Amino acid sequence: MLPVVVLAAGRSHRFGADKRQAILPDGQGILATTLATFRHAPARFVALRHSDRCTDWCEDLLAAHPGWVPIFCHRAEQGMGASLSETMAAVSSCLSSRAVMIALGDMPWIQPATLHLLAARASEVRVVRPRYEEGGAGGHVPGHPVVWGRRFWPALQALDRDEAGRAVLAQYPEALDEVPVNDPGVIRDIDRPRDLDLSQDEKAK
């Protein structure tokens, strides 16, 4: 495994409430389940809103998932790019790894085998992204998490507002290594309450 950053500082506008605390059918919270997925990573960081600091919910979450280092983002309101920039600026200096895996907090159903497959392709000069192969349809859909080689960390730190990683990939298209996977969890995010109840097969269609 690689060090991991989980981005969970968004405002959940389409969900209508703080989806990080929403409960899945198995009784577990969305963000709690995502963090558990990456519990074997050698270094673990979670990007949260600055307003989460010292809240009971945040303290309970971190107590239940020891080893996670919170990054409280002051610019979360500006979009994912701003949160990613702030988080990478905070973690880059304390990581010596060749790459870091960046995941989204609202994608709790990624299979562990997919994480190992992506980590095995990591390189300082490569961006490794899963590609979900839709059975029988002949198509494919890019997904998450994405493994970012160390070469690209300065570019991630320079992001702003809602640019996110797409802006960096646009600068270095030759660095992209897409890995085909049969794991609908890499494209299954939770945007609205109805997404909590969909089966993986239904969401992938």
Secondary structure, 3 states (H helix, E strand, C coil): CCCEEEECCCCCCCCCCCHHHCECCCCCEHHHHHHHHCCCCCCEEEEEEHHHCCCHHHHHHHHHCCCEEEEEECCHHHCHHHHHHHHHHHHHHHCCCCEEEEEECCCCCCCHHHHHHHHHCCCCCCEEEEEEECCCCCCEEECCCEEEEHHHHHHHHCCCCCCHHHHHHHHCHHHEEEEEECCHHHCCCCCCHHHHHCCHHHHHC
